[in-house]
Amino acid sequence: MKKPLQSEKEQFLLSSKGRLIGWGVADVKNLIKNANRAKVENLKLSPDVTLQEAECIFTQEWFDSFIDKGLSKDVIDKLNSRIAHVRYHHILMHSSKGLPYWRHVANADQIHEPELSIVYCLAHLVVCGAFEGLKRCHLKDCQKYFIGRSNVKWCSKSCGSLFRVRQKRKKDRF
């Protein structure tokens, strides 16, 4: 049985035109799928990419940064510089015990660009620890993103098997 990353109930909220929009750690799967789509389809930023393709590209770029540099001060500063202008509202909410509490909710009407929406989402999910174990497959042909234990190197059993077969054949040649 797979252990969940974190509580599926953990989420952050955006406020847009009077509506509350919830995001949470369950969205990590969608972000990984988007980043892998950008990698597989070799998407590049250009004037003719769709909004969803642009979000895939930005997600891939940020994942590469997380994997290559870790969550260093430089990466955190870069995240902050992109979302520093977003304003927050205070909204009174009910807790599970029925008691009211304040939530800080971002004004999504200020988040117009695809990169900004991705950065905002990534920043919140980084704080939740949702990207602990984010990796890139070690198979050079694949390089897809996945979340796995510290000793896992491949995104799937087939990639690991293909890697080992190639290593064996290479060893047998010499």
C-alpha positions, 0 to 999 in steps of 0.5 A: 500500500502506498503511503500518501505524501501528506494529508489530502486535506491540506490546501491553500486558497485563492480568491477570484471574483468572490469565489474561493479556489482550493489547491492542495498536495493532490495537485502535485500529480497534475504538476508532475504530469504537466512537467513530463508532458513538456519533457516528452513533447519537447515543448519550448516557449514560443508565441504559438504555445497554448496557455496549458503548454506554457504552464507545462513548460514553466513547471518543467523549468521549476522542477529542473531548478528544484532538482539541480539546485535543491531548495537553496536560498537562491531558488527561494529568493527567485520564487519570492521575487515572482510572487512578491506583488500578490496581495492577500485577503483575510477571510474568517473560516470555521475550523474542524472544531467549529471555531473561527480562524483567519486564513490568508488568501491570495487575490487570484485576480492579480495572477494573470501570467501562466508562470505566476500561477505555477510559481504561486502553486509551487511555492505553497506546495514547497512549504507543505513538503509536497516535493520531498523526493522529487526526482528525475529518472536516471534513464537518459532516454526518459528523464521523467519526473517522479516522487520516490524514496531516496534509493529509487532512481527510475520513474518505473520498473520498465525504466530500471529494467531497461537501464540494467539490461543496457548496463549488462550488455555494455559490460558483456561487450568488454 
